[in-house]
Amino acid sequence: MFKTVIAIFLIVFLWVFNIAKPVYAQDGLNHAKEIPASQHYLSQQLRQFVKGSAPSGKGIEYFMLPDGRDLSQIPADPQNPLTPEKVHLGKLLFHETALSINTLSPKHWQTSSCASCHFAQAGFGTNLAQGLGAGGLGFNEARHRDPSVPPTVLDKLDILVPSVLNATYQDIQPWNGRAGVTGPNGKDQNIQRFDMNRFGFLGIEAQSIEGLTVHRMATAALEPIPEYQQLFAAAFPDRPYVKAEVEDNTRAGMAISAYIRTLIANQAPFQKWLRGDETALSSQQIRGGITFFKSTCVQCHNGPSLAANNFYAMGFADHPRDLTGLNLGRGTVTQNPKDDFKFKVPQLYNLVDSAPYGHGASFASIKEVVQYLNAGVPQKKEVAYAGNLSGLLKPLNLNDHQVADLTAFIETGLRDPNLIRYVPNKLPSGLCFPNNDIESRQQLHCDPPINQEPDARESIVSE
């Protein structure tokens, strides 16, 4: 009798949860594809956790990213509306090495661009602990300081370069949130008075306009290039020319900002899964997603880009090249001790392309970050002494399998494999990009290899 009851229970259980039946799901091409019943069950679990993590009434659509070409669906600065012409111009300017004309060493003239530190192959971040603009040699992980010049002439950062992927979902920039006049900055009169916020722009626009000056770029070199004259006229009809004036640099920054807002990782497997392709995620990625959305991870990393406009002190160590003392993060901006050691929540897409991690580049892998957050013990003890350590940094009690699953979800489930679609084929200047130094030109195949004829050259963007 007991065996009969157990058998009936198993039959009912398997029937209810569809575990005993073949399961067919629609893939991205609307083709029916059989998937393991256990994976389908996991997928249904993840769907419930994702839905439960969205604000009331939003549903899983809350986490969906739009197509980068659908400008009407992309958040924009009211003072800088998105147009195809402006985005196209910004795409070129973002990669244009001709802009770097104010370098401190003549040998670095026209050798770097915005994309020197924010390039597609690194998820629009960089693969270095220290980003190098003018004065850097080589591309990607091979990039290094020019040893022939003193460090003082290098364009470098003493904090990890933040990715600009999905940046349109954060109103303020960068790590300490000093750029932008809305959100957390909206009521802070001190931040409102910052010179970079004088135009009243949102964070991306304010950061891009200031960045041209900070990184020693200017539009003077564009004036004699007819194609740029046409492109500026199309993007900004009220000022149908480009020269070397402050207003032209501002317009260039606005165009670059428009382009940055279209850098959206909507082809990541998780995004395909959100849109109904149940085959887009593996069982391990789904399990990792369940761990993510049922833990405290989603309390900070929320919304379409899995980021936030908020600041938290998670105890990460500072950058080893930051010799200014303790990096107080948000506290340096607000001058409020309660904000010391707090940094803006970063987005999570394509992180696997851009190690290291943390504002101080203190983690070599995503798994190290997951293990750190799982342990809940701060690297920088001063954060705890200051009383600002976030209450979210506490042991998550994940086992090794859950750590592996969560790592897989972030590394591969959130990776858009086709960011190269946002890179131009060539520049109006004809220069090599994203870098134009001698080592980069060889590595990017902009120059023919030694003892090879020029017609054998090939462009990296066509590979």
Buried (B, 14 or more C-beta within 10 A) or exposed (E): EEEEEEEEEEEEEEEEBBBEEEBEBEBBEEEEBEBEBEBBBBBEBBBEBBBEBBEEEEEBEBBBBBEBEEBEEBBBBEEBEBBEBBBBBBBBBBBBBBBBBBBBBEBBBBBBBBBBBBBBBBBBBBBBBBBBBBBBBBBBEEBEBBEEBEEEBBBBBBBBBBBBBBBBBBBBBBBBBBBBBBBBBEEBEEBEEBEBBEBBBBBBBBBBBBBBBEBBBBBBBBBEBEEBBBBBBBBBEEBEEBBEBEEBBBBBBBBBBBBBBBBBBBBBBBBBBBBEBBBBBBBBBBBBBBBBBBBBBBBBBBBBBBBBBBBBBBBBBBBEBBEEEBBBBBBBBBEEEEBBBBBBBBBBBBBBBBBBBBBBBBBEBBBBBBBBBBBBEBBBEBBBEBEBBBEBBBEBEBEEEBBBBBBBBBBBBBBBEEBEEBBBEEBBBEBBBBBBBBBBBBBBBBBBEEEEEEEEEEEBBEE
